[in-house]
Structure formats: C-alpha cells, structure tokens
C-alpha cells in the first residue's frame, strides 16, 4: 500500500517525472530497451524469411521419407533371404 501511494504521488509530480525522464540512466535504459526490441524483431524476421525461402526443410522431409522406404526395403530383403536360408538348412537336415 505505501509503495502504491508513493508511486502515485511521484507520478503526479510533473517536474519529478520530467527530471527522471531526462536523467542519463533512464534515457540509456530506454535506448537499450528499444534496441533489444528492434534487434530481436529483426532477427526473428530474418529467421522466418530464411525458413520460408529455404527448400531445405522440404528436401530433408523428402530424404527422410526416401530413407524410410529404403530401410523398409532392406528389412524385407533380409527377411526373405533369412527365410530362404532357413528353408535350405531344413532341406539339408531332412536329406541326412
């Protein structure tokens, strides 16, 4: 409560607010705040533009799908070869 009262009191004092606004510390704080805001906005816009203009995301997605298909094909081939090998082993056992 007392802090709220003091802030209202000082906010109503126009000369005090003006002196604080003209102080080097407040001006520097305002400059740094504005710089940080605009710099982060600029960096964000650049990243968004790069992602939108870049085909790397689509290319990586396509490569991942192709890799998945190749892995599935390899698995199927190995499974078939193992089945054939076991069948041959069974045939050789039955002949003995």
Backbone atoms as SQL, in Angstrom:
CREATE TABLE atoms (id INTEGER PRIMARY KEY, chain TEXT, resi INTEGER, resn TEXT, atom TEXT, x REAL, y REAL, z REAL);
INSERT INTO atoms VALUES
  (1, 'A', 1, 'UNK', 'N', 0.795, -1.196, 0.000),
  (2, 'A', 1, 'UNK', 'CA', 0.000, 0.000, 0.000),
  (3, 'A', 1, 'UNK', 'C', 0.844, 1.269, 0.000),
  (4, 'A', 2, 'UNK', 'N', 1.816, 1.372, 0.912),
  (5, 'A', 2, 'UNK', 'CA', 2.595, 2.615, 0.934),
  (6, 'A', 2, 'UNK', 'C', 3.362, 2.845, -0.375),
  (7, 'A', 3, 'UNK', 'N', 3.822, 1.748, -0.979),
  (8, 'A', 3, 'UNK', 'CA', 4.550, 1.891, -2.238),
  (9, 'A', 3, 'UNK', 'C', 3.638, 2.432, -3.325),
  (10, 'A', 4, 'UNK', 'N', 2.433, 1.935, -3.374),
  (11, 'A', 4, 'UNK', 'CA', 1.462, 2.407, -4.350),
  (12, 'A', 4, 'UNK', 'C', 1.182, 3.904, -4.143),
  (13, 'A', 5, 'UNK', 'N', 1.058, 4.294, -2.903),
  (14, 'A', 5, 'UNK', 'CA', 0.824, 5.705, -2.581),
  (15, 'A', 5, 'UNK', 'C', 1.996, 6.565, -3.050),
  (16, 'A', 6, 'UNK', 'N', 3.218, 6.103, -2.775),
  (17, 'A', 6, 'UNK', 'CA', 4.404, 6.872, -3.185),
  (18, 'A', 6, 'UNK', 'C', 4.497, 6.981, -4.710),
  (19, 'A', 7, 'UNK', 'N', 4.226, 5.889, -5.401),
  (20, 'A', 7, 'UNK', 'CA', 4.289, 5.924, -6.862),
  (21, 'A', 7, 'UNK', 'C', 3.258, 6.877, -7.440),
  (22, 'A', 8, 'UNK', 'N', 2.057, 6.867, -6.891),
  (23, 'A', 8, 'UNK', 'CA', 1.046, 7.810, -7.361),
  (24, 'A', 8, 'UNK', 'C', 1.461, 9.254, -7.079),
  (25, 'A', 9, 'UNK', 'N', 2.022, 9.466, -5.895),
  (26, 'A', 9, 'UNK', 'CA', 2.456, 10.803, -5.515),
  (27, 'A', 9, 'UNK', 'C', 3.529, 11.317, -6.479),
  (28, 'A', 10, 'UNK', 'N', 4.531, 10.457, -6.753),
  (29, 'A', 10, 'UNK', 'CA', 5.614, 10.880, -7.642),
  (30, 'A', 10, 'UNK', 'C', 5.144, 11.013, -9.085),
  (31, 'A', 11, 'UNK', 'N', 4.209, 10.160, -9.499),
  (32, 'A', 11, 'UNK', 'CA', 3.700, 10.232, -10.865),
  (33, 'A', 11, 'UNK', 'C', 2.924, 11.522, -11.105),
  (34, 'A', 12, 'UNK', 'N', 2.320, 12.060, -10.061),
  (35, 'A', 12, 'UNK', 'CA', 1.566, 13.307, -10.199),
  (36, 'A', 12, 'UNK', 'C', 2.469, 14.534, -10.211),
  (37, 'A', 13, 'UNK', 'N', 3.675, 14.368, -9.731),
  (38, 'A', 13, 'UNK', 'CA', 4.614, 15.492, -9.715),
  (39, 'A', 13, 'UNK', 'C', 5.287, 15.578, -11.085),
  (40, 'A', 14, 'UNK', 'N', 4.818, 16.509, -11.881),
  (41, 'A', 14, 'UNK', 'CA', 5.268, 16.619, -13.265),
  (42, 'A', 14, 'UNK', 'C', 6.759, 16.940, -13.369),
  (43, 'A', 15, 'UNK', 'N', 7.260, 17.789, -12.499),
  (44, 'A', 15, 'UNK', 'CA', 8.690, 18.149, -12.538),
  (45, 'A', 15, 'UNK', 'C', 9.565, 16.944, -12.239),
  (46, 'A', 16, 'UNK', 'N', 9.156, 16.154, -11.272),
  (47, 'A', 16, 'UNK', 'CA', 9.935, 14.968, -10.916),
  (48, 'A', 16, 'UNK', 'C', 9.964, 13.974, -12.063),
  (49, 'A', 17, 'UNK', 'N', 8.826, 13.740, -12.678),
  (50, 'A', 17, 'UNK', 'CA', 8.756, 12.814, -13.814),
  (51, 'A', 17, 'UNK', 'C', 9.638, 13.328, -14.943),
  (52, 'A', 18, 'UNK', 'N', 9.610, 14.613, -15.197),
  (53, 'A', 18, 'UNK', 'CA', 10.422, 15.207, -16.258),
  (54, 'A', 18, 'UNK', 'C', 11.912, 15.072, -15.955),
  (55, 'A', 19, 'UNK', 'N', 12.302, 15.309, -14.702),
  (56, 'A', 19, 'UNK', 'CA', 13.713, 15.170, -14.323),
  (57, 'A', 19, 'UNK', 'C', 14.178, 13.717, -14.480),
  (58, 'A', 20, 'UNK', 'N', 13.338, 12.791, -14.048),
  (59, 'A', 20, 'UNK', 'CA', 13.687, 11.375, -14.190),
  (60, 'A', 20, 'UNK', 'C', 13.820, 10.985, -15.667),
  (61, 'A', 21, 'UNK', 'N', 12.910, 11.494, -16.481),
  (62, 'A', 21, 'UNK', 'CA', 12.941, 11.163, -17.910),
  (63, 'A', 21, 'UNK', 'C', 14.187, 11.726, -18.579),
  (64, 'A', 22, 'UNK', 'N', 14.673, 12.858, -18.090),
  (65, 'A', 22, 'UNK', 'CA', 15.862, 13.468, -18.689),
  (66, 'A', 22, 'UNK', 'C', 17.158, 12.937, -18.100),
  (67, 'A', 23, 'UNK', 'N', 17.081, 12.114, -17.086),
  (68, 'A', 23, 'UNK', 'CA', 18.293, 11.596, -16.469),
  (69, 'A', 23, 'UNK', 'C', 18.988, 10.616, -17.418),
  (70, 'A', 24, 'UNK', 'N', 20.318, 10.629, -17.395),
  (71, 'A', 24, 'UNK', 'CA', 21.066, 9.739, -18.300),
  (72, 'A', 24, 'UNK', 'C', 20.750, 8.258, -18.085),
  (73, 'A', 25, 'UNK', 'N', 20.525, 7.860, -16.866),
  (74, 'A', 25, 'UNK', 'CA', 20.239, 6.439, -16.593),
  (75, 'A', 25, 'UNK', 'C', 18.925, 6.009, -17.239),
  (76, 'A', 26, 'UNK', 'N', 17.905, 6.831, -17.120),
  (77, 'A', 26, 'UNK', 'CA', 16.606, 6.486, -17.709),
  (78, 'A', 26, 'UNK', 'C', 16.666, 6.530, -19.234),
  (79, 'A', 27, 'UNK', 'N', 17.377, 7.513, -19.764),
  (80, 'A', 27, 'UNK', 'CA', 17.493, 7.596, -21.224),
  (81, 'A', 27, 'UNK', 'C', 18.232, 6.372, -21.773),
  (82, 'A', 28, 'UNK', 'N', 19.297, 5.976, -21.074),
  (83, 'A', 28, 'UNK', 'CA', 20.067, 4.812, -21.511),
  (84, 'A', 28, 'UNK', 'C', 19.224, 3.538, -21.402),
  (85, 'A', 29, 'UNK', 'N', 18.456, 3.417, -20.335),
  (86, 'A', 29, 'UNK', 'CA', 17.583, 2.249, -20.174),
  (87, 'A', 29, 'UNK', 'C', 16.553, 2.197, -21.301),
  (88, 'A', 30, 'UNK', 'N', 16.009, 3.340, -21.661),
  (89, 'A', 30, 'UNK', 'CA', 15.036, 3.384, -22.758),
  (90, 'A', 30, 'UNK', 'C', 15.703, 3.023, -24.086),
  (91, 'A', 31, 'UNK', 'N', 16.924, 3.512, -24.305),
  (92, 'A', 31, 'UNK', 'CA', 17.647, 3.180, -25.538),
  (93, 'A', 31, 'UNK', 'C', 17.921, 1.688, -25.629),
  (94, 'A', 32, 'UNK', 'N', 18.386, 1.103, -24.527),
  (95, 'A', 32, 'UNK', 'CA', 18.684, -0.336, -24.528),
  (96, 'A', 32, 'UNK', 'C', 17.430, -1.176, -24.734),
  (97, 'A', 33, 'UNK', 'N', 16.344, -0.754, -24.133),
  (98, 'A', 33, 'UNK', 'CA', 15.083, -1.474, -24.304),
  (99, 'A', 33, 'UNK', 'C', 14.623, -1.431, -25.759),
  (100, 'A', 34, 'UNK', 'N', 14.690, -0.249, -26.355),
  (101, 'A', 34, 'UNK', 'CA', 14.285, -0.105, -27.753),
  (102, 'A', 34, 'UNK', 'C', 15.213, -0.899, -28.668),
  (103, 'A', 35, 'UNK', 'N', 16.523, -0.858, -28.389),
  (104, 'A', 35, 'UNK', 'CA', 17.483, -1.603, -29.204),
  (105, 'A', 35, 'UNK', 'C', 17.201, -3.104, -29.119),
  (106, 'A', 36, 'UNK', 'N', 17.005, -3.613, -27.906),
  (107, 'A', 36, 'UNK', 'CA', 16.751, -5.049, -27.739),
  (108, 'A', 36, 'UNK', 'C', 15.468, -5.456, -28.451),
  (109, 'A', 37, 'UNK', 'N', 14.444, -4.645, -28.361),
  (110, 'A', 37, 'UNK', 'CA', 13.171, -4.954, -29.013),
  (111, 'A', 37, 'UNK', 'C', 13.340, -5.020, -30.521),
  (112, 'A', 38, 'UNK', 'N', 13.952, -3.994, -31.101),
  (113, 'A', 38, 'UNK', 'CA', 14.086, -3.947, -32.557),
  (114, 'A', 38, 'UNK', 'C', 15.054, -5.002, -33.077),
  (115, 'A', 39, 'UNK', 'N', 16.118, -5.269, -32.337),
  (116, 'A', 39, 'UNK', 'CA', 17.083, -6.293, -32.760),
  (117, 'A', 39, 'UNK', 'C', 16.448, -7.681, -32.743),
  (118, 'A', 40, 'UNK', 'N', 15.680, -7.983, -31.696),
  (119, 'A', 40, 'UNK', 'CA', 15.038, -9.293, -31.643),
  (120, 'A', 40, 'UNK', 'C', 13.967, -9.425, -32.728),
  (121, 'A', 41, 'UNK', 'N', 13.281, -8.350, -33.009),
  (122, 'A', 41, 'UNK', 'CA', 12.279, -8.376, -34.076),
  (123, 'A', 41, 'UNK', 'C', 12.954, -8.613, -35.429),
  (124, 'A', 42, 'UNK', 'N', 14.085, -7.944, -35.662),
  (125, 'A', 42, 'UNK', 'CA', 14.822, -8.104, -36.914),
  (126, 'A', 42, 'UNK', 'C', 15.327, -9.542, -37.065),
  (127, 'A', 43, 'UNK', 'N', 15.899, -10.086, -36.008),
  (128, 'A', 43, 'UNK', 'CA', 16.413, -11.459, -36.058),
  (129, 'A', 43, 'UNK', 'C', 15.276, -12.446, -36.309),
  (130, 'A', 44, 'UNK', 'N', 14.162, -12.234, -35.646),
  (131, 'A', 44, 'UNK', 'CA', 13.008, -13.105, -35.860),
  (132, 'A', 44, 'UNK', 'C', 12.512, -13.065, -37.288),
  (133, 'A', 45, 'UNK', 'N', 12.445, -11.878, -37.866),
  (134, 'A', 45, 'UNK', 'CA', 12.001, -11.744, -39.255),
  (135, 'A', 45, 'UNK', 'C', 12.975, -12.420, -40.214),
  (136, 'A', 46, 'UNK', 'N', 14.275, -12.285, -39.954),
  (137, 'A', 46, 'UNK', 'CA', 15.275, -12.922, -40.817),
  (138, 'A', 46, 'UNK', 'C', 15.155, -14.436, -40.777),
  (139, 'A', 47, 'UNK', 'N', 14.945, -14.979, -39.592),
  (140, 'A', 47, 'UNK', 'CA', 14.821, -16.429, -39.455),
  (141, 'A', 47, 'UNK', 'C', 13.583, -16.931, -40.191),
  (142, 'A', 48, 'UNK', 'N', 12.491, -16.204, -40.047),
  (143, 'A', 48, 'UNK', 'CA', 11.252, -16.601, -40.726),
  (144, 'A', 48, 'UNK', 'C', 11.439, -16.553, -42.239),
  (145, 'A', 49, 'UNK', 'N', 12.092, -15.514, -42.732),
  (146, 'A', 49, 'UNK', 'CA', 12.335, -15.403, -44.178),
  (147, 'A', 49, 'UNK', 'C', 13.216, -16.539, -44.677),
  (148, 'A', 50, 'UNK', 'N', 14.256, -16.869, -43.917),
  (149, 'A', 50, 'UNK', 'CA', 15.141, -17.958, -44.327),
  (150, 'A', 50, 'UNK', 'C', 14.384, -19.277, -44.385),
  (151, 'A', 51, 'UNK', 'N', 13.552, -19.524, -43.377),
  (152, 'A', 51, 'UNK', 'CA', 12.795, -20.773, -43.368),
  (153, 'A', 51, 'UNK', 'C', 11.789, -20.831, -44.504),
  (154, 'A', 52, 'UNK', 'N', 11.153, -19.709, -44.801),
  (155, 'A', 52, 'UNK', 'CA', 10.167, -19.702, -45.861),
  (156, 'A', 52, 'UNK', 'C', 10.819, -19.851, -47.228),
  (157, 'A', 53, 'UNK', 'N', 11.966, -19.206, -47.427),
  (158, 'A', 53, 'UNK', 'CA', 12.606, -19.249, -48.737),
  (159, 'A', 53, 'UNK', 'C', 13.457, -20.498, -48.919),
  (160, 'A', 54, 'UNK', 'N', 13.766, -21.158, -47.835),
  (161, 'A', 54, 'UNK', 'CA', 14.646, -22.319, -47.905),
  (162, 'A', 54, 'UNK', 'C', 13.859, -23.573, -48.273),
  (163, 'A', 55, 'UNK', 'N', 14.407, -24.322, -49.185),
  (164, 'A', 55, 'UNK', 'CA', 13.809, -25.598, -49.563),
  (165, 'A', 55, 'UNK', 'C', 14.415, -26.736, -48.757),
  (166, 'A', 56, 'UNK', 'N', 15.306, -26.402, -47.830),
  (167, 'A', 56, 'UNK', 'CA', 15.975, -27.443, -47.056),
  (168, 'A', 56, 'UNK', 'C', 14.978, -28.249, -46.224),
  (169, 'A', 57, 'UNK', 'N', 13.987, -27.590, -45.683),
  (170, 'A', 57, 'UNK', 'CA', 13.002, -28.306, -44.866),
  (171, 'A', 57, 'UNK', 'C', 12.283, -29.344, -45.715),
  (172, 'A', 58, 'UNK', 'N', 11.842, -28.927, -46.904),
  (173, 'A', 58, 'UNK', 'CA', 11.143, -29.863, -47.791),
  (174, 'A', 58, 'UNK', 'C', 12.090, -30.955, -48.291),
  (175, 'A', 59, 'UNK', 'N', 13.330, -30.561, -48.567),
  (176, 'A', 59, 'UNK', 'CA', 14.307, -31.523, -49.053),
  (177, 'A', 59, 'UNK', 'C', 14.607, -32.567, -47.975),
  (178, 'A', 60, 'UNK', 'N', 14.784, -32.124, -46.733),
  (179, 'A', 60, 'UNK', 'CA', 15.056, -33.059, -45.647),
  (180, 'A', 60, 'UNK', 'C', 13.869, -33.990, -45.405),
  (181, 'A', 61, 'UNK', 'N', 12.681, -33.450, -45.539),
  (182, 'A', 61, 'UNK', 'CA', 11.491, -34.288, -45.363),
  (183, 'A', 61, 'UNK', 'C', 11.444, -35.372, -46.432),
  (184, 'A', 62, 'UNK', 'N', 11.740, -34.995, -47.680),
  (185, 'A', 62, 'UNK', 'CA', 11.759, -35.969, -48.769),
  (186, 'A', 62, 'UNK', 'C', 12.829, -37.021, -48.570),
  (187, 'A', 63, 'UNK', 'N', 14.012, -36.572, -48.120),
  (188, 'A', 63, 'UNK', 'CA', 15.100, -37.521, -47.876),
  (189, 'A', 63, 'UNK', 'C', 14.754, -38.480, -46.746),
  (190, 'A', 64, 'UNK', 'N', 14.088, -37.979, -45.729),
  (191, 'A', 64, 'UNK', 'CA', 13.691, -38.844, -44.614),
  (192, 'A', 64, 'UNK', 'C', 12.693, -39.900, -45.081),
  (193, 'A', 65, 'UNK', 'N', 11.769, -39.498, -45.944),
  (194, 'A', 65, 'UNK', 'CA', 10.802, -40.460, -46.468),
  (195, 'A', 65, 'UNK', 'C', 11.505, -41.500, -47.335),
  (196, 'A', 66, 'UNK', 'N', 12.448, -41.059, -48.166),
  (197, 'A', 66, 'UNK', 'CA', 13.195, -42.000, -49.005),
  (198, 'A', 66, 'UNK', 'C', 14.010, -42.952, -48.150),
  (199, 'A', 67, 'UNK', 'N', 14.615, -42.435, -47.090),
  (200, 'A', 67, 'UNK', 'CA', 15.407, -43.289, -46.200),
  (201, 'A', 67, 'UNK', 'C', 14.510, -44.330, -45.549),
  (202, 'A', 68, 'UNK', 'N', 13.320, -43.923, -45.148),
  (203, 'A', 68, 'UNK', 'CA', 12.383, -44.871, -44.541),
  (204, 'A', 68, 'UNK', 'C', 11.994, -45.970, -45.511),
  (205, 'A', 69, 'UNK', 'N', 11.758, -45.601, -46.770),
  (206, 'A', 69, 'UNK', 'CA', 11.404, -46.597, -47.790),
  (207, 'A', 69, 'UNK', 'C', 12.563, -47.553, -48.037),
  (208, 'A', 70, 'UNK', 'N', 13.788, -47.012, -48.086),
  (209, 'A', 70, 'UNK', 'CA', 14.961, -47.858, -48.308),
  (210, 'A', 70, 'UNK', 'C', 15.176, -48.804, -47.132),
  (211, 'A', 71, 'UNK', 'N', 14.971, -48.308, -45.912),
  (212, 'A', 71, 'UNK', 'CA', 15.134, -49.151, -44.735),
  (213, 'A', 71, 'UNK', 'C', 14.096, -50.274, -44.734),
  (214, 'A', 72, 'UNK', 'N', 12.894, -49.955, -45.111),
  (215, 'A', 72, 'UNK', 'CA', 11.835, -50.970, -45.184),
  (216, 'A', 72, 'UNK', 'C', 12.177, -52.010, -46.245),
  (217, 'A', 73, 'UNK', 'N', 12.668, -51.567, -47.383),
  (218, 'A', 73, 'UNK', 'CA', 13.058, -52.474, -48.456),
  (219, 'A', 73, 'UNK', 'C', 14.193, -53.392, -48.000),
  (220, 'A', 74, 'UNK', 'N', 15.169, -52.821, -47.309),
  (221, 'A', 74, 'UNK', 'CA', 16.280, -53.614, -46.799),
  (222, 'A', 74, 'UNK', 'C', 15.786, -54.653, -45.799),
  (223, 'A', 75, 'UNK', 'N', 14.881, -54.265, -44.939),
  (224, 'A', 75, 'UNK', 'CA', 14.329, -55.190, -43.957),
  (225, 'A', 75, 'UNK', 'C', 13.601, -56.338, -44.658),
  (226, 'A', 76, 'UNK', 'N', 12.802, -56.003, -45.654),
  (227, 'A', 76, 'UNK', 'CA', 12.068, -57.044, -46.383),
  (228, 'A', 76, 'UNK', 'C', 13.028, -57.994, -47.098),
  (229, 'A', 77, 'UNK', 'N', 14.056, -57.451, -47.725),
  (230, 'A', 77, 'UNK', 'CA', 15.035, -58.275, -48.430),
  (231, 'A', 77, 'UNK', 'C', 15.757, -59.208, -47.462),
  (232, 'A', 78, 'UNK', 'N', 16.197, -58.671, -46.326),
  (233, 'A', 78, 'UNK', 'CA', 16.889, -59.502, -45.341),
  (234, 'A', 78, 'UNK', 'C', 15.971, -60.592, -44.794),
  (235, 'A', 79, 'UNK', 'N', 14.728, -60.251, -44.553),
  (236, 'A', 79, 'UNK', 'CA', 13.775, -61.235, -44.051),
  (237, 'A', 79, 'UNK', 'C', 13.592, -62.371, -45.052),
  (238, 'A', 80, 'UNK', 'N', 13.430, -62.028, -46.319),
  (239, 'A', 80, 'UNK', 'CA', 13.270, -63.045, -47.370),
  (240, 'A', 80, 'UNK', 'C', 14.513, -63.921, -47.473),
  (241, 'A', 81, 'UNK', 'N', 15.672, -63.304, -47.426),
  (242, 'A', 81, 'UNK', 'CA', 16.922, -64.078, -47.534),
  (243, 'A', 81, 'UNK', 'C', 17.089, -65.017, -46.343),
  (244, 'A', 82, 'UNK', 'N', 16.717, -64.545, -45.142),
  (245, 'A', 82, 'UNK', 'CA', 16.823, -65.398, -43.960),
  (246, 'A', 82, 'UNK', 'C', 15.851, -66.584, -44.060),
  (247, 'A', 83, 'UNK', 'N', 14.652, -66.320, -44.557),
  (248, 'A', 83, 'UNK', 'CA', 13.684, -67.404, -44.724),
  (249, 'A', 83, 'UNK', 'C', 14.218, -68.441, -45.699),
  (250, 'A', 84, 'UNK', 'N', 14.781, -67.972, -46.820),
  (251, 'A', 84, 'UNK', 'CA', 15.336, -68.900, -47.811),
  (252, 'A', 84, 'UNK', 'C', 16.477, -69.711, -47.214),
  (253, 'A', 85, 'UNK', 'N', 17.333, -69.047, -46.428),
  (254, 'A', 85, 'UNK', 'CA', 18.464, -69.751, -45.820),
  (255, 'A', 85, 'UNK', 'C', 17.979, -70.818, -44.844),
  (256, 'A', 86, 'UNK', 'N', 16.982, -70.510, -44.030),
  (257, 'A', 86, 'UNK', 'CA', 16.457, -71.492, -43.085),
  (258, 'A', 86, 'UNK', 'C', 15.787, -72.649, -43.819),
  (259, 'A', 87, 'UNK', 'N', 15.089, -72.340, -44.923),
  (260, 'A', 87, 'UNK', 'CA', 14.473, -73.414, -45.699),
  (261, 'A', 87, 'UNK', 'C', 15.528, -74.336, -46.279),
  (262, 'A', 88, 'UNK', 'N', 16.623, -73.790, -46.761),
  (263, 'A', 88, 'UNK', 'CA', 17.703, -74.611, -47.307),
  (264, 'A', 88, 'UNK', 'C', 18.328, -75.469, -46.215),
  (265, 'A', 89, 'UNK', 'N', 18.503, -74.875, -45.019),
  (266, 'A', 89, 'UNK', 'CA', 19.058, -75.644, -43.906),
  (267, 'A', 89, 'UNK', 'C', 18.122, -76.798, -43.545),
  (268, 'A', 90, 'UNK', 'N', 16.823, -76.542, -43.546),
  (269, 'A', 90, 'UNK', 'CA', 15.848, -77.597, -43.232),
  (270, 'A', 90, 'UNK', 'C', 15.892, -78.697, -44.279),
  (271, 'A', 91, 'UNK', 'N', 16.035, -78.310, -45.560),
  (272, 'A', 91, 'UNK', 'CA', 16.121, -79.309, -46.629),
  (273, 'A', 91, 'UNK', 'C', 17.361, -80.170, -46.451),
  (274, 'A', 92, 'UNK', 'N', 18.483, -79.551, -46.107),
  (275, 'A', 92, 'UNK', 'CA', 19.717, -80.303, -45.915),
  (276, 'A', 92, 'UNK', 'C', 19.605, -81.254, -44.711),
  (277, 'A', 93, 'UNK', 'N', 18.930, -80.842, -43.659),
  (278, 'A', 93, 'UNK', 'CA', 18.733, -81.697, -42.489),
  (279, 'A', 93, 'UNK', 'C', 17.835, -82.882, -42.829),
  (280, 'A', 94, 'UNK', 'N', 16.807, -82.626, -43.647),
  (281, 'A', 94, 'UNK', 'CA', 15.868, -83.685, -43.997),
  (282, 'A', 94, 'UNK', 'C', 16.529, -84.702, -44.908),
  (283, 'A', 95, 'UNK', 'N', 17.482, -84.315, -45.737),
  (284, 'A', 95, 'UNK', 'CA', 18.171, -85.242, -46.637),
  (285, 'A', 95, 'UNK', 'C', 19.107, -86.157, -45.870),
  (286, 'A', 96, 'UNK', 'N', 19.617, -85.743, -44.750),
  (287, 'A', 96, 'UNK', 'CA', 20.553, -86.565, -43.995),
  (288, 'A', 96, 'UNK', 'C', 19.829, -87.622, -43.287);
